[in-house]
Amino acid sequence: MSEQNSLLQNHELPAFDQFSPSEIEPAITQLIADIKATIDQVLANPAAATWESVIAPIEQKERLLDNAWAVFGHLNGVKDSPELREAYGKALGMVTEFSTWVGQHEGLFKAYQAIHDRDDFSELSQPQQEAVRKALLDFRLSGIDLPEAQKKEYATLANELAQLQQKFSEQVLDATQSWSKHITDEADLAGLPDSAKATLAQYAKQKDKSGWLITLEMPSVIPVLTYADNRAIREEVYRANVSKASDQGPDAGKFDNGPVMTQILEKRQQVAELLGYRNHAEVSLATKMAESPEDVIEFLDELADKAYPQAKQEFSELAEFAATELGLPDLQPWDVSYASEKLKQKRYSISQEELRAYFPAPKAVVGLFETATRLFNVTFEPAEGYETYHPDVQLHNVFEKGKLIARFYLDLYAREGKRGGAWMDECRTRMKLDDEQTQIPVAYLACNFTPPIDGKPSLLTHDELTTLYHEFGHGLHHMLTKIDVKPVSGINGVAWDAVELPSQFLENWCWQEEALAFISGHVETGKPLPKDLLDKLLAAKNFQSAMAKVRQLEFSLFDMHLHMKSDGFDTNSIQQILNSVREQVAVVPAIAENKFQNGFGHIFGGGYAAGYYSYKWAEVLSADAFSRFEEEGIFNETTGADFRNIILANGGSKPAAELFKEFRGREPSVDALLRHNGIHV
C-alpha cells in the first residue's frame, strides 16, 4: 500500500503530480493507526514518562499525518473538485475524531501531567516546557475531565462541527461561482479601466462566451463597484454579492447557510457548557491574550467611540459630494465605493487604478523579497525541479548566509476552483527529526489577484500590494522560526490575538518612500513611483480611514456578541445581533437582503470564531512595534534583528505579551494605531 500511495511516502515536499483523491482515505486510516500504535507503545513502557520517551516519538508520527494533510488540505482550497471535496470531507471527519480521541486519552494526559510535575521539568528547554503547558490546557479543552458519557457527546459534537464548518465554506464557494452576468454591450462597462475589462473578457472566454462576464470573484466585484458608471449594474452586482449563500437574492435558498450557522452556534454552545464555560467566547479566549469577553468588548467599544464620530463625518461628506457632484441624492450601498473613488480622485488626484502600472506583480514580489532581506538578513531564490499543482504556482527557497532555511509556494492569482481571499498556510513545520536532522519550514502563500492576460503581467493595486505583504508577514513568522519543538514552532502555539502581529506589521513598508523606491517599477519604463504620486498616495492614505475602521469593528463586535450568547440561536436572532451592532458603529446603511453573515467564513468556516477582534488587537501591537522602526530607522539593522530574534524566531514558545514587551520595552499603546490611521481623539 505505502509503495503506491504518495501520501504515505516521506516526501520532503508535496508530491502533487503523484497525488490522487482516492489516496486520501486509506492514507489517513493508516497514518492514524500508526500514531495510535505509537501512543500505546510509549504508554506501555513502565519507566517514568519523559519528553524523550513519550512526546518525541509521538511527534515524529504526527509529522507524517501533518505532511499528508498539507497536500490535500491545501488542494481543497486552491483546486476544488467533486472528487477531492468528497474525499476531504471523509478525511476531515476521521482526523477530527482522532484529534478528540487524543484530547480525551487518559493515559496520555497522565503522562503529560507526570512530565510537568517532575522535579526536573525546569531542565527541559523553554519551548518544551511551553509545549507541555499548552498541551495540558488543550486536554482540558478537549474534555479530558468529563465523565465517559459526556466525553462521547463532546466527540460527536466536535465531528459534527468540523463537517458543518466545511459545509459552510463549500456553500460560500458554490454560491460565489454560481452567479454571473454576461455583458455583450461594452457601453454597459463604461467607467471600468481596461485592466478590469480585460479580466472580465477573460472570464467570458473561459466559459466559451463572447463579450464580458461579471462574476462574484473579487477581481470582478471590486472594479465593478468602484468604477462602473452604470448604476443599475453596480446595484445588481452588489445585491448578488451581499446576499450570496442566503435565502435572499438571485440564488435565494439554493446555497443557504442560515440553517448551517444556527447549527454551528448551537453545537459550539453545547461544547462550551460541557466544558464548564458560559459560552463559546469564554472557550475561545482560554488560549488568547485577552482575559475575558467583557475585556474584548470594552476594547472594541473604546476604539468605536474614538472612530465613530469621524466615520460619521466622512460618510456625511461623501453623501454631500455624491448629491452635488454625481447626481446621487440618495446614496446607496452600491454607490459608496464608486462615489468614494470619485471623491478621492478629486481631493488627491490619485486612484488605485492609476497606481497599478507601478506595481506589476513580478516587480512587487522582487521588492517584497528585498524588503525582507534588508530587515531580516535573508535572501530568496526561485527553486528548480519541483512538483506543483498549477502552472502559476512558484516555489522559492529562503537562505541565510548561504544555508537553505525555508521554502514557500507562491500562488498569486484568482481562478475557478480556488476559494476567495488571501491566506498563508503551513506545508511543513520546523522540527527536529529522529535522525537529528531538522525539517525546514515550508509555507503556502495564496492570493486572488487579477491573473496575467495575453502575456502581460498582472498589475496590482496598492491595496493588493499590502495584501501581499500581509500574507508574507505570516509566512516569515512561520519560516524564520528558530524553534525545533513542533507545537510551538513558527505560528504554532501563538496566541490567536497575536498571530496577526507580523502580518499587519509588514504592511507598513508599503507606505514608506525608502521602500517604495525598489518595490515599485512602472510596467513599461521600470521607473519607481514618482514623488508627486507618492505624495498623493501618502496624503490619501487615511482617506475614509475611520469608515474602514468602524466596518472592521462591526465584524469584530458582531462576532464577539454572537458568541457570548448562550441560547435562542436562529437566523432571526443572528440578524438582530448584527442589526444592533450596526446601530452602534455602522455609517453605511444596510439593505434588507444584506446577509453578510452567511458568507462570514472567518468565524463560521475558519478559526476566528470569537476571535475576529484579534485583527484589531494585533493592529495595536503592529502599529506600536512599527513605531520603534519610525524612531530608529525603517531599515535599521539592529531593530530588524531584534524583531526577527524576539518576535519571529520564538514562535509560540513564549507568551506573546512577554515577547512584545521584550521587543518594545513596555506594554502596548493604542496611540500609534490611532496616529497611523489619522483618527483624531
ZIGIPE-V409530 format. One record per residue. RES is the residue in one letter. BURIAL is 1 if it has 16 or more other C-alpha atoms within 10 Angstrom, else 0. Layout:
res;burial
RES;BURIAL
RES;BURIAL
//
This chain:
res;burial
M;0
S;0
E;0
Q;0
N;1
S;1
L;1
L;1
Q;1
N;0
H;0
E;0
L;1
P;1
A;1
F;1
D;0
Q;0
F;1
S;0
P;1
S;0
E;1
I;1
E;1
P;0
A;1
I;1
T;0
Q;0
L;1
I;1
A;0
D;1
I;1
K;1
A;0
T;1
I;1
D;0
Q;0
V;1
L;1
A;0
N;0
P;0
A;0
A;0
A;1
T;1
W;1
E;0
S;0
V;1
I;1
A;1
P;1
I;1
E;1
Q;1
K;1
E;1
R;1
L;1
L;1
D;1
N;1
A;1
W;1
A;1
V;1
F;1
G;1
H;1
L;1
N;1
G;1
V;1
K;1
D;1
S;0
P;0
E;0
L;1
R;1
E;0
A;1
Y;1
G;1
K;0
A;1
L;1
G;1
M;1
V;1
T;1
E;1
F;1
S;1
T;1
W;1
V;1
G;1
Q;1
H;1
E;0
G;0
L;1
F;1
K;0
A;1
Y;1
Q;1
A;0
I;1
H;1
D;0
R;0
D;0
D;0
F;1
S;0
E;0
L;0
S;0
Q;0
P;1
Q;1
Q;1
E;1
A;1
V;1
R;0
K;1
A;1
L;1
L;0
D;1
F;1
R;0
L;1
S;1
G;1
I;1
D;0
L;1
P;0
E;0
A;0
Q;1
K;1
K;1
E;0
Y;1
A;1
T;0
L;1
A;1
N;1
E;1
L;1
A;1
Q;1
L;1
Q;1
Q;1
K;1
F;1
S;1
E;1
Q;1
V;1
L;1
D;1
A;1
T;1
Q;0
S;0
W;1
S;1
K;0
H;1
I;1
T;0
D;0
E;0
A;0
D;0
L;1
A;0
G;1
L;1
P;0
D;0
S;1
A;1
K;1
A;1
T;1
L;1
A;1
Q;1
Y;1
A;1
K;0
Q;0
K;0
D;0
K;0
S;0
G;1
W;1
L;1
I;1
T;1
L;1
E;1
M;1
P;1
S;1
V;1
I;1
P;1
V;1
L;1
T;1
Y;1
A;1
D;1
N;1
R;1
A;0
I;1
R;1
E;1
E;0
V;1
Y;1
R;1
A;1
N;1
V;1
S;1
K;1
A;1
S;1
D;1
Q;1
G;1
P;1
D;1
A;1
G;0
K;1
F;1
D;1
N;1
G;1
P;0
V;1
M;1
T;1
Q;1
I;1
L;1
E;1
K;1
R;1
Q;1
Q;1
V;1
A;1
E;0
L;1
L;1
G;0
Y;0
R;1
N;1
H;1
A;1
E;1
V;1
S;1
L;1
A;1
T;1
K;1
M;1
A;1
E;0
S;1
P;1
E;0
D;0
V;1
I;1
E;0
F;0
L;1
D;1
E;0
L;1
A;1
D;0
K;1
A;1
Y;1
P;1
Q;1
A;1
K;1
Q;0
E;1
F;1
S;0
E;0
L;1
A;1
E;0
F;1
A;1
A;0
T;0
E;0
L;0
G;0
L;1
P;0
D;0
L;1
Q;0
P;1
W;1
D;1
V;1
S;1
Y;1
A;1
S;1
E;1
K;1
L;1
K;1
Q;0
K;0
R;0
Y;1
S;0
I;1
S;1
Q;1
E;1
E;0
L;1
R;1
A;1
Y;1
F;1
P;1
A;1
P;0
K;1
A;1
V;1
V;0
G;1
L;1
F;1
E;1
T;1
A;1
T;1
R;1
L;1
F;1
N;1
V;1
T;1
F;1
E;0
P;0
A;0
E;0
G;0
Y;0
E;1
T;1
Y;1
H;0
P;0
D;0
V;1
Q;1
L;1
H;1
N;1
V;1
F;1
E;0
K;0
G;0
K;0
L;0
I;1
A;1
R;1
F;1
Y;1
L;1
D;1
L;1
Y;1
A;1
R;1
E;0
G;1
K;1
R;1
G;1
G;0
A;1
W;1
M;1
D;1
E;1
C;1
R;1
T;1
R;1
M;1
K;1
L;0
D;0
D;0
E;0
Q;0
T;0
Q;1
I;1
P;1
V;1
A;1
Y;1
L;1
A;1
C;1
N;1
F;1
T;1
P;1
P;1
I;0
D;0
G;0
K;0
P;1
S;1
L;1
L;1
T;1
H;1
D;0
E;1
L;1
T;1
T;1
L;1
Y;1
H;1
E;1
F;1
G;1
H;1
G;1
L;1
H;1
H;1
M;1
L;1
T;1
K;1
I;1
D;1
V;1
K;1
P;1
V;1
S;1
G;1
I;1
N;1
G;1
V;1
A;1
W;1
D;1
A;1
V;1
E;1
L;1
P;1
S;1
Q;1
F;1
L;1
E;1
N;1
W;1
C;1
W;0
Q;0
E;1
E;0
A;1
L;1
A;1
F;1
I;1
S;1
G;1
H;1
V;1
E;0
T;0
G;0
K;0
P;1
L;1
P;0
K;0
D;0
L;1
L;1
D;0
K;1
L;1
L;0
A;0
A;1
K;0
N;1
F;1
Q;1
S;1
A;1
M;1
A;0
K;1
V;1
R;1
Q;1
L;1
E;1
F;1
S;1
L;1
F;1
D;1
M;1
H;1
L;1
H;1
M;1
K;1
S;1
D;0
G;0
F;1
D;1
T;1
N;0
S;0
I;1
Q;1
Q;0
I;1
L;1
N;0
S;0
V;1
R;1
E;0
Q;1
V;1
A;1
V;1
V;1
P;0
A;0
I;0
A;0
E;1
N;1
K;1
F;1
Q;1
N;1
G;1
F;1
G;1
H;0
I;1
F;1
G;1
G;0
G;0
Y;1
A;1
A;1
G;1
Y;1
Y;1
S;1
Y;1
K;1
W;1
A;1
E;1
V;1
L;1
S;1
A;1
D;1
A;1
F;1
S;1
R;1
F;1
E;0
E;0
E;0
G;0
I;1
F;1
N;1
E;0
T;0
T;1
G;1
A;1
D;1
F;1
R;1
N;1
I;1
I;1
L;1
A;1
N;1
G;1
G;1
S;1
K;1
P;1
A;1
A;0
E;0
L;1
F;1
K;0
E;0
F;1
R;1
G;0
R;0
E;0
P;1
S;0
V;0
D;0
A;1
L;1
L;1
R;0
H;0
N;1
G;1
I;1
H;0
V;0
//
